[in-house]
């Protein structure tokens, strides 16, 4: 097999202290996989010369391609460019095209062009400059001892532009790599052990060049098939055939046959059945509505959400009887069921979802922290379920959202 390997280095103290989440590496890995380049390591380093040099020395022995992001701004803590200049034995020069571009940006914004901004146009004379029309910091392409090193801005949309317009086309031309094909199946309702037992004969029969990975998350398990081979077209057909076998064997617990977020899966189900949904959210605070509206076209099936965080709003806006809340408790299945039914009627939807819960300790409640009651209703019936989560407030909210979507999907598809 002709394997081309890459390593991603992200530079910045903000990544190491958790102030910024590294989304760049995930996006870059997806794009590299699409052209047959395997990412074998992801490394984050501080804004320190010694740390950057040590990472370059160590990682260059493990791959042919080193891609870096971060540390290319105009301020004193942005040291990547001078470090790379020293590392590759060059000197800093002004790139006139970049200089004119940076000046034009400041002129359009009616902002003064400062001396520090001149640094954005300086590049090592030993690199190929990759123009960045999305921002002021250019990308830089270096070569040393048969290895390729690319430095790009850490700003995601700037990095994505340079990768798409410059880096990926160059790498595709430079390297002939085996194809990498992924296919994903998403299941819900059963754990890894159950699934592994049910498909163990298929898993044992997989050829060596097709691997199966189990990716569990709350309430669901993804099965990802990854194939690698010289003939991409033939490989795609073979991986798809295995994917179909797994989907047929696991039909009763499969909710999607492609890698999509749960909100997109549920949205597609509503769109496919030409049905609408409305929400009554208490402990989730509108987060389910937010997730729904992240999906393009959600206005075709998502009616809206009543965020009824307080008891008074549950009574005044949804019309839930205060006596029911007093008798059953605000965190209870009867209240969740009324919320689901009222959400459906108030928002003129075919289906309603109600969520009420206690995400963190509060002595005024009789239920234990992490208790969440979720209900789904249509004009004919209502189904409710109580979940007990054991994490912190934010994690419990995320789990409530995930299980709310799963309950909706199962109800809509008559799996409960």
Secondary structure, 3 states (H helix, E strand, C coil): CCCEEEEEEEECHHHHCCCCCCCHHHHHHHHHHHCCEEEEEEEEECCCHHHHHHHHHHHCCCCCEEEEECCCCCCCCCCHHHHHHHHCCCCEEECHHHHHHHHHHHHHCCCCCCHHHHHHHEEECCCEEECCCCCCCCEEEEEECCEEEEEECCCHHHHHHHHHHHHHHHHHHHCCCCEEEEEEEEEECCCHHHHHHHCHHHHHHCCCCEEEEEEEECCEEEEEEEEEECCHHHHHHHHHHHHHHHHHHCHHHEEECCCCCHHHHHHHHHHHHCCCEEEEECCCCCHHHHHHHCCCCHHHCEEEEEECCCHHHHHHCCCCCHHHHHHHCCCCHHHHHHHHHHHHHHCCCCEEEEEEEECCCCCCCCCCCCEEEEEEECCCCEEEEEEECCCCHHHHHHHHHHHHHHHHHHHHCCCC
